[in-house]
């Protein structure tokens, strides 16, 4: 973090709130004091805390926590957008997930948020040409979190992946800003074709649990994909699709489906 932000912590309200909530957690549950201090209160910035949490989760007998931490620290130093995206993701989870009552929770307890932040470091490695190390991050995310995001995929800010079990996002997939998805979502290909072969998800899209979006197709902004759907064709903006194969069944029902999280299909 730049020195001027360290000197005035109120300029980083997300991190200031996380620290306050960590202090509250220690008072309410002293047995979690060590966790709160090592993960939050010991650090001067959200960048340091994120690097620590990523290293703690992804370290293994194949690569030490120290090495993963050094790689993650380097990524956050080199690309300030990584931590800006993380802040947006925290706010998104807090706003959209009724089970999230504090900014602290995604950082400490929610594997969807943690997996996305680890992916972001892997994507930075990919862009830096460190492909094998990026694949290592992808492998460990899949093993630890059950979330398999190719490091070449492009994912925007304000992402909320709820429950985050069995998520698959392919190499040429693009996910816009302010997207929400639930567990068991696949953004995949349709076969062995090479090149640009994965979905392009617009801003503000809501993807229901178990939905499969396959092929190089576009899902228009502020649309909804119903749970369990198999989407094989383009989805118009501000529409709802459902079924196997998915068809347009109506409008999105609101201006911001990813924020409202309304998954009810109405006639």
ABEGO torsion letter per residue (X at the ends): XBAAAAABAAABAAAAAAAAAAAAAAAABAAAAAAAAAAAAABABAAAAAAAAAAAAABBAABBAAAAAAAAAAAAAABAAAAAAAAAAAAAAAAABAABABAAAAAAABAAAAAAAAAAAAAAAAAAGBAAAAAAAAAAAAAAAGBBBBAABBBBBGBBBBGGBGBBBBAABBBBBGBBBBBGBBBBBAEABBEBABBBBBBGBBBBBGBBBBEBBBBBBGBBBBBGBBBABBBBBGBBBBEOBBBBAEBAGBABAAAAGBABBBX
